[in-house]
Amino acid sequence: MEVGIAEQDAVAAAAGMAAAGLTPIVGTYAGFMTMRACEQMRTFVAYPNLNVKFVGINSGLLGGEREGVTHQFYEDIGILSNIPNFTILTPADAAQTYHAVKVALEIEGPVYVRAGSGREPDVYEKDVPFTMDGIRVLKEYGNDALLCSSGFVLNRVLKAAELLKEQGINVTVADINIINAANPEKVIAEIKKAKKIVTVEDHNIHGGLGAYISKLVVENDPKQVERIGLTTFGESGPAVELADHYGLSAENIAKNGNKYVAIKLNNRNAAHPLPLDMCGVSCFFKNFICRADRKTNFISAQRVRDNCWNF
């Protein structure tokens, strides 16, 4: 059904179809969907937990190389991460997007598939299925660091792993293809193996992959997290040059991985752990880490005290 340039109408119509027992798929630009139609996605679809599937195209910095900031969407994951009932899938390339849409149709409730622009290099063979584990390890050279990425910069992280290996730093590269997964046990298992975590994303570092991984780290195995991603608006220009300009080159990823792993290794015998750069999800109070109670939204002095432990 064609609705024209009317994203709110598209989502409202899809909600009506889902309420009548159909499984509609809404496809349009990622940002116009998640920003213009955010209220409809939240109230008409997520609140009643309707079975609507969303495919947001041209997501990220690389999606709008010709049109610039108006067509570059690097807030979509952060927006939907704060809406209950949504499942967020972040396929790495065209083949994985195809499989992700098929998987989305099997999931009950609202699903958002973050699709690209078609300019992304292939990472997977065409017949590799989309895993619902929330993680797929693509390279496993060692545990000096876990490099987590998703979507359309994953190929750059794979190149960075090779550069680090040449420097004697052996890392693991993981494709985190579900954000805020309901069952992140396999992601947590990989986090626990690594000495340090680096996240790389074509999204703002606030509310995206870095925030998700930082939450898992601080709640399960506190350690240093370095986030590489956007912190400002983008510009118009060729996709490859834009990615390099905003710090998403394989060389810059390797440089950051090298720097923070070296710091970690040099300080392994320190009396106290290094301060964490975890986008505000953890904080050090003298020798304590305080973590939020995951079972309730209510915060009290007693709960804060009960959820603190001494290193």
C-alpha positions in Angstrom: 0.0 0.0 0.0 1.5 3.3 -1.1 0.9 6.2 1.4 3.2 8.8 -0.1 5.4 10.9 2.1 3.3 10.3 5.1 5.2 8.1 7.6 2.7 8.6 10.4 -0.1 7.4 8.1 1.9 4.3 7.1 2.5 3.3 10.7 -1.1 4.0 11.7 -2.4 1.9 8.7 0.0 -0.9 9.6 -1.2 -0.9 13.2 -4.8 -1.3 12.0 -3.8 -4.2 9.7 -2.0 -5.9 12.6 -5.0 -5.4 14.9 -7.1 -7.2 12.2 -4.7 -10.2 12.2 -2.3 -9.3 9.3 1.5 -9.0 9.5 2.3 -5.8 7.7 5.9 -4.6 6.9 6.5 -0.9 6.8 9.5 0.2 4.7 11.0 3.7 4.3 13.9 5.8 5.3 15.2 4.9 8.8 15.1 8.4 10.2 11.8 9.5 8.7 10.3 6.4 10.2 11.7 6.5 13.7 11.5 10.3 14.1 8.5 11.5 12.2 6.4 8.4 13.1 7.9 7.8 16.6 4.7 8.5 18.4 2.8 6.1 16.2 5.5 3.4 16.5 5.4 3.8 20.3 1.7 4.2 21.0 -0.1 2.5 18.1 2.3 -0.5 17.7 4.6 -1.0 20.7 2.1 -0.2 23.5 -0.5 -2.9 22.3 2.5 -5.1 21.2 1.2 -5.5 17.7 2.8 -7.7 15.1 4.2 -4.9 12.8 7.6 -5.2 11.1 9.7 -2.1 10.2 12.5 -1.9 7.7 14.5 1.3 8.0 16.7 1.9 4.9 19.6 4.3 4.4 20.5 4.1 8.1 23.7 5.5 9.5 26.2 8.0 8.3 26.9 6.0 5.1 23.2 6.0 4.1 23.0 9.6 3.1 26.3 10.4 1.5 24.7 12.5 -1.2 22.0 14.2 0.7 23.9 15.1 3.9 22.6 15.4 7.4 18.9 15.5 6.5 19.2 11.9 5.1 21.8 10.5 7.6 20.1 8.7 10.4 22.3 7.7 13.4 19.8 8.1 16.2 17.3 5.4 15.2 18.6 2.7 17.5 18.7 5.0 20.5 15.1 6.1 19.9 13.7 2.6 19.6 15.9 1.2 22.5 13.8 3.3 24.8 10.5 1.9 23.6 9.4 -1.4 25.3 8.5 -4.5 23.2 10.7 -3.6 20.2 13.2 -6.1 18.8 16.1 -4.4 17.0 18.0 -6.3 14.3 21.2 -4.8 12.8 22.3 -6.9 9.8 25.7 -6.4 8.4 25.1 -6.5 4.7 22.5 -7.0 2.0 22.4 -10.8 2.3 22.0 -10.6 6.1 19.3 -8.0 5.7 17.3 -10.4 3.5 17.6 -13.1 6.2 16.9 -10.6 9.0 13.5 -9.7 7.4 12.6 -13.4 7.2 13.5 -13.8 10.9 11.5 -10.7 11.8 8.4 -12.3 10.4 8.8 -15.2 12.8 9.1 -12.9 15.9 5.9 -12.0 17.7 5.6 -8.3 18.2 7.2 -5.2 16.7 10.5 -5.6 15.0 12.9 -3.0 13.5 15.4 -4.1 10.9 18.1 -1.5 10.4 18.9 -1.7 6.7 21.6 0.0 4.7 21.8 1.8 1.4 23.2 -1.0 -0.8 26.6 0.5 -0.9 27.9 -1.7 1.9 30.6 -4.4 1.2 29.6 -8.0 1.7 30.7 -9.6 4.9 28.7 -12.8 4.8 28.1 -15.5 2.1 24.6 -15.2 0.8 23.3 -18.5 2.4 24.5 -17.7 5.9 21.3 -17.4 8.1 20.7 -14.5 10.5 21.5 -15.8 14.0 19.1 -15.1 16.9 21.9 -15.6 19.4 22.6 -11.8 19.2 26.2 -12.4 18.4 28.4 -14.2 15.8 32.1 -14.4 16.3 33.8 -13.7 12.9 37.5 -13.7 14.0 39.0 -15.2 17.1 42.8 -14.4 17.4 42.8 -13.9 21.1 41.3 -12.2 24.2 43.4 -9.0 24.4 40.2 -7.2 23.3 36.8 -8.0 22.1 35.9 -5.7 19.1 32.1 -5.5 18.9 30.4 -4.0 15.8 27.2 -4.3 13.8 25.8 -3.1 10.6 27.8 -1.5 7.8 31.2 -0.8 9.5 31.8 -4.4 10.4 34.1 -5.0 7.4 36.3 -2.1 8.7 36.5 -3.8 12.1 37.6 -7.0 10.5 40.4 -5.2 8.8 41.4 -3.5 12.0 41.8 -6.9 13.7 44.3 -7.9 11.0 46.3 -4.7 11.6 46.3 -5.3 15.4 47.4 -8.9 14.9 50.4 -7.6 12.9 51.2 -5.5 16.0 51.1 -8.5 18.4 47.6 -7.7 19.7 45.3 -10.6 19.3 41.6 -9.8 19.4 38.2 -11.3 18.8 35.7 -9.7 16.4 32.0 -10.1 17.1 29.0 -9.1 15.0 26.4 -7.9 17.5 23.3 -8.2 15.3 20.6 -7.7 17.9 20.5 -4.6 20.2 19.1 -5.1 23.7 18.5 -8.8 23.0 16.1 -10.5 25.4 18.6 -13.3 25.9 22.2 -11.9 25.7 23.9 -14.8 27.5 26.2 -15.6 24.5 27.2 -11.9 24.3 28.0 -11.8 28.0 30.1 -15.0 27.7 32.3 -13.3 25.1 32.6 -10.2 27.2 33.8 -12.2 30.1 36.6 -13.7 28.0 38.1 -10.4 27.0 40.5 -8.1 28.8 39.0 -5.0 27.2 36.1 -4.1 25.0 35.9 -1.8 21.9 32.6 -1.0 20.2 32.4 0.4 16.7 29.2 1.6 15.2 27.7 3.8 12.4 25.4 5.4 15.0 25.7 8.0 17.7 27.6 6.4 20.7 24.7 7.4 23.0 21.9 4.9 22.9 23.4 2.6 20.3 25.7 -0.5 20.3 28.2 1.1 22.7 25.5 1.8 25.2 24.1 -1.7 25.0 27.5 -3.4 25.4 28.5 -1.0 28.2 25.3 -2.0 30.1 26.1 -5.7 29.8 29.7 -5.1 30.9 28.9 -3.1 34.0 26.1 -5.4 35.0 28.1 -8.7 34.5 31.8 -8.2 34.3 33.0 -4.6 34.8 36.0 -3.6 32.7 37.1 -0.8 30.3 35.0 0.0 27.3 36.1 2.2 24.5 33.3 3.4 22.2 34.0 4.5 18.6 31.1 6.1 16.7 29.4 9.4 16.0 29.1 12.3 18.5 28.0 15.0 16.2 26.1 15.6 12.9 27.5 14.3 9.6 28.2 16.0 6.4 27.7 15.4 2.7 30.4 13.5 0.8 31.5 10.1 -0.5 30.6 7.3 2.0 34.2 5.9 2.4 35.7 9.4 3.0 32.9 10.3 5.5 33.5 7.1 7.5 37.3 7.8 7.6 36.7 11.4 8.6 34.6 10.4 11.5 37.1 8.0 12.9 35.6 4.8 11.4 38.7 3.8 9.3 40.3 0.4 10.0 43.5 2.3 10.9 41.8 4.5 13.5 39.9 1.5 15.0 43.2 -0.4 15.3 44.9 2.7 16.8 42.3 3.0 19.5 42.4 -0.8 20.2 46.1 -0.7 20.4 46.2 2.3 22.8 43.6 1.0 25.3 44.8 -2.6 25.3 48.4 -1.3 25.9 47.1 0.8 28.8 45.2 -2.2 30.2 48.2 -4.5 29.9 50.6 -2.0 31.5 48.3 -1.5 34.4 47.3 -5.1 35.1 49.1 -5.0 38.4 47.8 -1.7 39.6 46.2 -1.5 43.0 42.9 -0.3 41.6 41.2 -0.8 38.3 41.3 2.0 35.7 38.4 4.4 35.6 35.9 3.2 33.1 34.7 5.2 30.1 31.3 3.7 30.0 29.0 6.5 28.8 27.7 7.1 32.3 26.4 3.6 33.1 29.0 3.0 35.8 30.8 5.2 38.2 33.6 4.7 40.7 33.1 5.8 44.3 36.6 5.4 45.8 37.1 1.6 45.6 33.5 0.8 44.8 31.4 0.2 41.7 27.8 0.9 42.0 25.4 -0.8 39.7 21.7 -0.3 39.2 19.1 -2.8 40.3 18.0 -4.6 37.2 14.7 -5.9 38.7 13.1 -2.5 39.4 13.1 1.1 38.3 12.9 2.3 41.9 16.2 3.7 43.2 16.7 4.1 46.9 19.8 4.6 49.1 19.3 1.1 50.4 19.2 -0.4 46.9 22.2 1.6 45.9 24.1 0.3 49.0 22.9 -3.3 48.4 24.1 -3.3 44.8 27.6 -2.0 45.6 30.6 -4.3 46.1 34.2 -3.7 46.9 36.9 -4.6 44.5 
